[in-house]
Amino acid sequence: MTGEEIFDKYVNEGGEYAQLLLTLHISLGDQLFPILKKAEDQGKKLEVNQDDELLIDGIVMSDISLV
């Protein structure tokens, strides 16, 4: 599956993870898809750490972790 296909799958399922992915896509655009693909390949999901004070459009790439 491509990152975009994975994105579509989770968004169509709905729920909190879908909302997170939609928010990340608004901020990161297509840069999200390779990150999402990597997470999926490792059997993990994305999570946003909001402790960092430096934010760009609400999200900093270093704030995204695989869990």
C-alpha positions in Angstrom: 0.0 0.0 0.0 1.2 3.5 -0.7 1.1 6.2 2.0 -1.8 7.9 0.3 -3.8 4.6 0.3 -3.0 4.1 4.0 -4.2 7.6 4.7 -7.4 7.0 2.8 -8.0 3.7 4.7 -7.8 5.3 8.1 -9.7 8.4 7.2 -12.5 6.3 5.8 -12.6 4.3 9.1 -13.1 7.5 11.1 -12.2 8.0 14.7 -9.5 9.8 16.6 -6.7 8.5 14.4 -8.4 9.7 11.3 -8.8 13.2 12.8 -5.1 13.2 13.7 -4.1 12.2 10.1 -6.4 14.9 8.6 -4.8 17.5 10.9 -1.3 16.4 10.0 -2.2 16.4 6.3 -3.4 20.0 6.5 -0.1 21.0 8.1 2.3 18.7 6.2 0.5 18.0 2.9 1.9 15.2 0.9 5.0 15.0 3.1 2.8 13.0 5.5 2.5 10.0 3.2 6.1 8.6 3.4 6.0 9.1 7.2 2.7 7.2 7.4 4.0 4.5 5.1 7.0 4.0 7.4 4.8 3.8 10.5 2.5 1.3 8.8 5.4 -0.9 7.6 6.7 -1.0 11.2 3.3 -1.8 12.6 3.1 1.6 14.4 0.9 4.7 14.4 1.7 8.3 14.4 1.4 10.4 17.5 2.0 14.1 18.0 3.9 15.3 21.1 2.7 18.8 22.0 5.4 19.6 24.6 7.6 21.5 22.2 7.2 25.3 22.2 8.4 25.7 18.6 5.5 25.0 16.3 5.1 25.6 12.6 1.4 25.5 11.6 0.9 23.7 14.9 3.1 20.8 14.0 6.9 20.3 14.0 8.3 17.3 12.2 10.3 16.3 15.3 7.0 16.2 17.3 5.7 13.3 15.2 6.7 9.9 16.6 5.9 6.3 15.8 4.1 4.5 18.6 
